[in-house]
Amino acid sequence: MTKRPTDSHDLRDTLDGWLADALSRALRSEQLDQDAREALKERVLARIRDLEPFALRRPVRLASAGQPWFASEKPSVGLPARDTPTGTLRDLLYANKFKVCGNENEWVELLRSIAAGNQLALRSLYERTYRIVFTLILSITNSFETAEELTLTVFQDVWRRASTYGIASGSVLGWIMDQARSAAINRFRAGDRRHEVATLHPVFDSESLWERLAKRIVVADGGEALLPTRRDHSEPGWEEIAPGIACKLLASDEENDRVSMLVALAPGIGYPPHSHAGLEELHLLIGELWIDDRKLCPGDYHRAAAGTSDRRVWSETGCTCVLMTSPSDVLL
């Protein structure tokens, strides 16, 4: 059976090994000049920083050059979460006039357009979520090939099942994450029976992965490959809402008092103790996270009902998670 990462170090070792191998193969290509090689490095660095704003990574050694290069940022040194003033999560999120990727209604409209066969809408939803989906699947399966394959499967299922989405399913991001988690767990339980997985391109080449998704849909549904290859999505950057705590607000749903966001904690930093004004759902992507007496590892899922409280939320390693919760959560 495929070994699942037991902690953040296992996953980061896997990431480092894959990056070294993929980059070494790419950088040895005679078709790449020096400028293209540097651009390739920067694209990979951007992918890492996109999910780990506080990451301090070891050097990755490239076989082509024999010299290490770094994807490193010094972890922020912040005050413990208990020193953060009391209030609500909304007070923290909107104090700095966050840039939001979109309100929840825009995400719902994308699904409605996808259900009507709008391929532009699928591309837009893919751009907003494919890194998160891939990272969650990788955390559970510990296989880049499987993660790529299942990422394609998840978005193909979104294309097919968009009409089944309803508000009762929760946020759009949560609906997609549930599909990704189910697909990854089913594959992990199947062990090493992965004969259908072909040789794949590295996931940091988003265009390559998208082109393969487009071809899949065309083969399954017929018609022409009308799916666009251009990008039309600008993702918000990380905002540090408290020392050592960064957020990337993906969707805001004022009507249902809900937000969907990425949250990153620097090593040794705690998230403020809080009571839940609504349902909280958390998918841990990278690192380890303690919630009271439960230790979460990459790929784990946490659910807390309205009216409950988390008294201790803390990460020794630093972590990144997808969080769907109420901005009315009270900070204790």
C-alpha positions in Angstrom: 0.0 0.0 0.0 1.2 3.5 -0.8 2.6 5.1 2.3 0.8 8.2 3.5 2.9 11.0 4.9 2.9 10.8 8.7 4.0 14.4 9.3 4.9 17.6 7.5 8.6 16.5 7.1 7.6 13.4 5.1 5.5 15.5 2.7 8.2 18.2 2.4 10.8 15.5 1.7 8.5 14.2 -1.1 8.0 17.7 -2.4 11.8 18.4 -2.4 12.6 15.1 -4.1 10.0 15.6 -6.8 11.0 19.2 -7.4 14.7 18.2 -7.7 13.8 15.4 -10.2 11.3 17.4 -12.3 13.5 20.5 -12.4 16.6 18.5 -13.2 14.9 16.8 -16.2 13.5 20.1 -17.4 16.7 22.1 -17.0 18.7 19.5 -18.9 16.5 20.1 -21.9 18.5 21.6 -24.7 15.4 23.5 -25.8 15.6 25.8 -22.8 17.9 28.8 -22.8 19.2 30.4 -19.6 16.3 32.9 -19.4 13.7 30.1 -19.8 15.4 28.1 -17.0 15.3 31.0 -14.6 11.7 31.6 -15.5 10.9 27.9 -14.8 12.6 28.1 -11.4 10.5 31.2 -10.5 7.3 29.5 -11.5 8.0 26.6 -9.1 9.0 29.0 -6.3 5.7 30.9 -6.8 3.8 27.6 -6.4 5.5 26.9 -3.1 5.0 30.4 -1.7 1.4 30.3 -2.9 0.6 27.7 -0.2 3.4 28.3 2.3 4.0 32.1 2.9 6.1 31.4 6.0 8.0 28.4 4.6 11.7 28.0 5.3 12.7 25.2 3.0 16.0 23.3 2.6 18.0 23.7 -0.6 17.0 21.6 -3.6 19.9 20.2 -5.5 19.7 20.2 -9.2 21.5 17.4 -11.1 22.1 19.7 -14.1 24.0 22.4 -12.2 25.1 20.6 -9.1 24.5 23.7 -7.1 21.6 24.2 -4.6 19.0 26.9 -5.0 16.5 27.9 -2.4 12.8 28.5 -2.0 13.1 30.1 1.4 11.5 32.8 3.4 12.3 33.5 7.0 9.4 32.6 9.3 7.7 35.5 10.8 8.3 36.0 14.5 5.0 36.9 16.1 3.2 37.2 19.4 1.3 34.2 20.7 -2.4 34.2 19.7 -3.5 34.9 23.2 -2.0 38.4 22.9 -4.4 39.1 20.0 -7.2 41.5 21.0 -10.7 39.8 21.5 -13.4 40.4 19.0 -14.6 38.4 16.0 -12.8 36.8 13.0 -14.5 39.5 10.9 -12.6 42.2 12.8 -9.3 40.5 11.9 -10.1 39.8 8.3 -11.5 43.2 7.3 -9.3 45.4 9.4 -6.8 45.6 6.5 -9.4 45.9 3.7 -8.7 42.4 2.3 -8.8 41.7 -1.4 -11.3 38.9 -1.9 -11.1 36.5 -4.8 -14.9 36.8 -5.2 -18.1 36.6 -3.3 -19.8 33.2 -2.9 -22.5 34.2 -5.4 -19.9 34.5 -8.1 -18.7 30.9 -7.4 -22.3 29.7 -7.5 -22.8 31.4 -10.8 -19.7 29.7 -12.2 -21.2 26.3 -11.3 -24.5 27.3 -12.9 -22.6 28.3 -16.1 -20.6 25.1 -16.0 -23.9 23.1 -15.7 -25.1 25.0 -18.9 -21.9 23.8 -20.7 -19.8 27.0 -20.4 -16.2 26.0 -20.7 -14.9 29.5 -19.8 -16.6 29.1 -16.4 -14.9 25.7 -15.8 -11.5 27.3 -16.6 -12.1 30.1 -14.2 -13.1 27.7 -11.4 -10.1 25.5 -12.2 -7.7 28.5 -11.9 -9.1 29.3 -8.5 -8.9 25.9 -7.0 -6.6 23.4 -8.8 -3.5 24.1 -6.6 -5.5 23.4 -3.4 -7.2 20.3 -4.9 -3.8 18.9 -6.0 -2.1 19.6 -2.7 -4.9 17.9 -0.6 -4.8 14.8 -2.8 -1.0 14.7 -2.7 -1.2 14.9 1.1 -3.4 11.8 1.3 -2.0 9.6 -1.5 1.7 10.7 -1.3 2.0 10.2 -5.1 2.4 13.0 -7.6 1.2 10.9 -10.5 -1.9 9.9 -8.6 -2.5 13.5 -7.4 -2.3 14.8 -11.0 -4.6 12.0 -12.2 -7.2 12.6 -9.5 -7.0 16.3 -9.9 -8.1 15.8 -13.5 -10.9 13.4 -12.4 -12.2 15.9 -9.8 -12.6 18.7 -12.3 -14.0 16.4 -14.9 -16.6 15.4 -12.2 -17.2 19.1 -11.5 -18.0 19.5 -15.2 -20.4 16.6 -15.1 -22.0 17.2 -11.8 -22.2 21.0 -11.6 -26.0 20.9 -11.9 -26.3 18.8 -8.7 -24.8 21.5 -6.5 -27.1 23.2 -4.0 -26.7 25.7 -1.2 -27.3 22.8 1.2 -24.0 21.4 0.0 -22.1 24.2 1.7 -19.7 26.6 0.0 -18.6 25.8 -3.6 -15.0 25.4 -2.4 -16.1 23.0 0.3 -18.1 21.0 -2.2 -15.1 20.6 -4.5 -12.8 19.8 -1.5 -15.2 17.1 -0.4 -15.0 15.5 -3.8 -11.2 15.7 -3.9 -10.9 14.2 -0.4 -13.3 11.3 -1.2 -11.4 10.5 -4.5 -8.0 10.6 -2.7 -9.2 8.4 0.2 -10.7 5.8 -2.2 -7.5 5.7 -4.2 -5.3 5.4 -1.0 -7.4 2.5 0.2 -6.9 0.8 -3.1 -3.2 0.7 -2.3 -0.7 0.3 -5.2 -3.3 -0.7 -7.8 -2.6 2.3 -9.9 -2.1 0.7 -13.3 -4.3 3.2 -15.1 -2.0 6.1 -14.2 0.2 7.1 -17.1 3.4 9.0 -17.3 2.5 12.6 -16.5 3.9 16.1 -16.7 4.8 18.0 -13.6 1.8 19.7 -11.9 3.5 23.1 -11.7 2.9 23.4 -15.5 -0.7 24.5 -15.1 -1.3 24.8 -18.8 -0.2 21.2 -19.5 -2.6 19.9 -16.8 -5.4 22.1 -18.2 -4.9 20.9 -21.7 -5.2 17.3 -20.6 -8.4 18.1 -18.8 -9.7 19.8 -21.9 -8.9 16.7 -24.0 -10.6 14.4 -21.5 -13.8 16.4 -21.6 -13.8 16.4 -25.4 -13.2 12.7 -25.6 -15.9 12.0 -23.1 -18.5 14.4 -24.4 -17.6 14.8 -28.0 -17.5 18.1 -29.9 -14.5 20.4 -30.4 -11.7 21.4 -28.0 -13.2 24.8 -27.3 -11.7 25.1 -23.8 -9.5 28.2 -23.7 -5.9 28.1 -22.7 -5.6 31.7 -21.6 -5.8 32.8 -18.0 -8.4 35.3 -16.8 -8.1 34.9 -13.1 -6.1 37.1 -10.7 -5.7 35.5 -7.3 -5.4 37.6 -4.1 -2.2 37.6 -2.2 -1.5 36.6 1.4 -2.4 39.2 4.1 -0.9 38.9 7.5 -3.8 39.5 9.9 -1.7 39.0 13.1 1.9 38.3 13.7 2.6 34.9 12.1 -0.9 34.4 10.9 -1.6 34.9 7.2 -4.9 34.5 5.2 -5.9 34.5 1.6 -9.6 35.2 1.4 -11.1 33.2 -1.5 -14.8 33.8 -1.2 -17.2 35.7 1.1 -20.8 34.8 1.6 -22.5 37.6 3.6 -26.0 36.1 3.2 -25.0 32.9 4.9 -22.3 34.5 7.2 -19.6 32.3 5.8 -16.1 32.7 4.4 -13.7 30.3 2.5 -10.0 31.0 2.8 -6.5 29.7 3.0 -4.9 30.1 6.5 -1.2 29.8 7.2 0.5 29.7 10.6 4.2 30.3 11.0 6.1 27.7 13.1 5.3 28.0 16.8 2.3 30.3 16.2 -1.2 29.7 17.6 -4.5 30.7 16.1 -6.7 32.6 18.6 -9.0 30.5 20.7 -12.5 31.0 19.4 -16.1 29.9 19.6 -17.9 28.9 16.4 -20.9 31.0 15.2 -21.5 28.5 12.4 -20.2 25.2 11.0 -16.4 25.2 10.7 -14.7 22.9 8.2 -10.9 22.6 7.8 -8.7 20.6 5.4 -5.0 20.6 6.4 -2.8 20.8 3.3 0.8 21.3 4.7 2.4 20.9 8.1 0.9 19.8 11.5 -1.8 21.4 13.5 -3.1 20.8 17.0 -6.7 21.6 17.8 -7.2 21.1 21.5 -6.0 17.4 22.1 -6.2 16.3 18.4 -3.2 16.4 16.2 -3.9 16.9 12.5 -1.5 15.8 9.7 -1.5 16.7 6.0 -4.7 15.5 4.4 -6.7 15.5 7.7 -10.2 17.0 8.0 -11.7 18.8 11.0 -15.4 19.7 11.5 -16.8 21.7 14.4 -20.5 22.5 14.9 -21.9 25.9 15.7 -21.8 26.7 19.4 -18.6 24.6 20.1 -15.2 26.1 20.9 -11.5 25.5 20.1 -9.4 26.5 23.1 -6.0 25.6 21.7 -5.1 25.8 18.0 -1.3 25.7 17.5 1.3 24.5 15.0 4.9 23.6 15.9 5.9 23.1 12.3 3.9 25.8 10.7 1.0 24.8 8.5 -1.4 25.8 5.7 -5.1 24.8 5.6 -8.3 25.5 3.8 -10.9 26.9 6.2 -14.6 27.4 5.7 -16.1 29.1 8.7 -18.2 32.0 9.9 -16.6 35.5 10.2 -18.8 35.9 13.3 -16.6 33.4 15.2 -15.9 35.1 18.6 -12.2 35.3 19.5 -11.8 34.4 23.1 
